[in-house]
Amino acid sequence: MWPLVVYVGLVLALFVRFHEAARTRRAAPMVASAADVRLVRHQHRVFYALLLAAPLEWWWRGRPSGWSQVAGAALFLAGVLGYRAAGGALGEQLSPLLAPREPARLIDRGLYGRLRHPMYLAELTMAVGAPWTLAASATAVLALAFAAVLVRRMALEERVLRARLPEYVAYAARTYRLIPYVY
């Protein structure tokens, strides 16, 4: 039963938000095409399907619990922590859409100093760690689908950022897209 308890705890850590009382987010207009909105919705649907399918498969498989699942939980935790850190580094520039919030500015410090998409790396880490935590090997297929959606999103997002931020071209030349020293 421990894998499910850990899994639920990590999902809660991902979705529960804490805000400082003195810090309020300004309302910034967000602009997106219908195609962009469809892509973002598709990304979220695949990720949520993965998060829902993993415990269902775990239950169907007889609720396995083994030591290898600890590695999955560690990966899931690393993804949650990376996701929070990357979102915090973006601050007011964080947007669910492809285009940056206005006034747009390049974030190139911290996690973004070496990687252009640390938040997507964290999401991929969660997409692999979540099914592994519950030994849900069939659900891992959704992690591959999620990776394909993220690769598409990164390409479109980078095109938007190059058009909107002239300094993005130099930034892209000196950083890795997703995985240091690889991609």
Secondary structure as UniProt FT lines:
FT   HELIX           2..15
FT   TURN            21..22
FT   HELIX           34..60
FT   TURN            61..62
FT   HELIX           68..90
FT   HELIX           91..93
FT   HELIX           110..113
FT   HELIX           118..133
FT   TURN            134..135
FT   TURN            137..139
FT   HELIX           140..164
FT   TURN            166..167
FT   HELIX           168..174
FT   TURN            180..182
//
